[in-house]
């Protein structure tokens, strides 16, 4: 896909995000905006999947697990824009009886979602299990995950990291949204991750670093990650992003992690984001 | 009523045999273990199906997540570790990735309760039935002996949904016939009686069988129900029997809070109020000792079932 086309997708996804959270005065815009470019690339260029007839088992498809479930707005928008469900349904986000729960769930049967997430740290284990079944059954699909950087403070992540390397789960590509922010402040201040690349290397993973807002770099690194699959090691991409990317007043701090813009702030945000594919 | 003792074995070995049989008959079954393969008797499955056995190491949270992920693609994962590490240690992983996500994971838990014995209270979980039965979508099964544990292990593969299967360590008499059919949610009436209904699960079923003989000597006719499925509960079996006898004893190797007794009392209080006595551990941790010493000290032994039955009958007025 042309970079300009990807930029249009990402811009519309960002509009969807701020409109969704503003409409219900709740949700997590900061991390969602920061991952809009990555998820747009993943679903519009990188992954192979069948959006029209979603199937839980996803045999023969690439799979994606969102481990940091609170950035559900960006995932819902990308899923809808990729054809999993009607974009009009984005208007139901966080409303009673909606399939678009505050955090992703499977019980309302929203196409595209294979696992609930929200309680942090669980997605890497799930993805490793799904990836091992693909290997066991000769399925060539690749399993992708996304994690917050603050989420890496959860111990289960490192249990899964140790397991995946020890068991050569080499059809697994994990991405870290390395925006340096979490609810209480900068990750560095809340609890430093130390040398993150060295940690993953020490756990036995292939490590790539990527600019999460430059499609050329995303393409180069995601292509490299895919080429590393099947060579004995799981792959992690440390993706540098800016929380709130695309909306000037949300960038540069952790304050928009879980706060919705009011009507005035929404207008200011939408003025910065092109309506490229049509609002829902 | 005669109960023939068919042998003496531990229920965990029933699990191991059932899992090994599944390994031979159901190619979708996979197994995961957190460094307790021998204790869980999973060796045979591992040896015969090395590609379908996953050693998770001492990392139970990851094991539950792996199992949830393995259902995607159609596998039926059985996880194995001690009951304590199968539930309390991983409650949130089970809640989100298994129960809420409606994944076809079978959580198989050995060394449950006081009869784990000498290792003491750190390992003797008495709250697991309560935690698991509170979870929506979860089926909770506590088989009574070796044969029934084997039958239940095989039966749950045919049930599409999360299951908690609880069994134990000590060698106990076998009394369920090897060819009995295990039906999830369908209680077994082991003895018919008219004076009191004893509803038991797990090792307390055998203790209740022993109690029947003592009660009979006292001229008391007790009905005994093996309530191997705690959830979904066989409500009709409870009501039919309680309507006949007019009083109930529940018996379990579990905390009084949250266990089989509470599940039964929910039914009785709404549908058929009548005296109920509880044979269960009363708000206490366990300690080191032999399994049988502990059952006596903590009030879940044969004589406790007898005493509870007498008390329940007396309360009928």
Contacts between the chains, C-beta under 8 A, distances in Angstrom:
chain1	res1	chain2	res2	distance
A	56	B	72	6.4
A	57	B	72	6.1
A	57	B	73	5.2
A	57	B	74	5.2
A	58	B	72	6.4
A	58	B	73	7.2
A	59	B	73	6.3
A	59	B	74	7.6
A	63	B	72	7.0
A	65	B	69	7.9
A	105	B	100	6.6
A	105	B	101	7.4
A	106	B	100	7.7
A	106	B	101	4.9
A	106	B	102	6.1
A	107	B	100	6.6
A	107	B	101	7.7
A	107	B	102	6.4
A	114	B	72	5.4
A	115	B	68	6.6
A	115	B	69	7.4
A	115	B	72	7.6
A	115	B	97	6.3
A	115	B	101	5.2
A	115	B	103	7.9
A	116	B	96	5.2
A	116	B	97	6.9
A	116	B	100	4.8
A	116	B	101	4.6
A	117	B	96	7.3
A	118	B	96	6.9
A	119	B	92	5.4
A	119	B	95	7.7
A	119	B	96	4.9
A	121	B	61	7.9
A	122	B	61	7.8
A	122	B	65	5.1
A	122	B	93	6.0
A	122	B	96	6.2
A	122	B	97	5.2
A	123	B	65	7.8
A	124	B	65	7.5
A	125	B	61	7.1
A	125	B	62	4.5
A	125	B	63	7.8
A	125	B	64	7.4
A	125	B	65	2.5
A	125	B	66	5.3
A	125	B	68	7.7
A	125	B	69	6.7
A	125	B	93	7.7
A	125	B	97	7.6
A	126	B	65	4.8
A	126	B	66	7.4
A	126	B	68	5.3
A	126	B	69	3.8
A	126	B	72	8.0
A	126	B	97	5.9
A	127	B	69	6.1
A	128	B	62	7.8
A	128	B	65	7.6
A	128	B	66	5.8
A	128	B	69	6.5
A	129	B	65	6.5
A	129	B	66	3.7
A	129	B	67	6.3
A	129	B	68	6.5
A	129	B	69	2.7
A	129	B	70	4.2
A	129	B	72	7.7
A	129	B	77	7.6
A	130	B	69	3.9
A	130	B	70	6.9
A	130	B	72	4.6
A	130	B	73	6.4
A	131	B	69	7.6
A	132	B	54	6.9
A	132	B	66	7.3
A	132	B	69	7.8
A	132	B	70	6.7
A	133	B	30	7.8
A	133	B	69	7.4
A	133	B	70	5.0
A	133	B	72	6.9
A	133	B	73	3.9
A	133	B	74	7.8
A	133	B	75	5.3
A	134	B	73	6.4
A	136	B	30	7.7
A	136	B	51	6.5
A	136	B	52	7.3
A	136	B	75	7.7
A	137	B	73	6.3
A	139	B	73	7.0
A	155	B	61	7.4
A	156	B	61	4.4
A	156	B	62	5.9
A	156	B	65	6.8
A	156	B	93	7.3
A	159	B	57	8.0
A	159	B	59	3.9
A	159	B	61	6.0
A	159	B	62	3.7
A	160	B	62	4.9
A	160	B	65	6.7
A	160	B	66	7.8
A	162	B	57	7.5
A	162	B	59	7.3
A	163	B	56	6.5
A	163	B	57	6.8
A	163	B	59	6.6
A	163	B	62	5.5
A	163	B	66	7.2
A	166	B	57	7.7
A	167	B	54	7.6
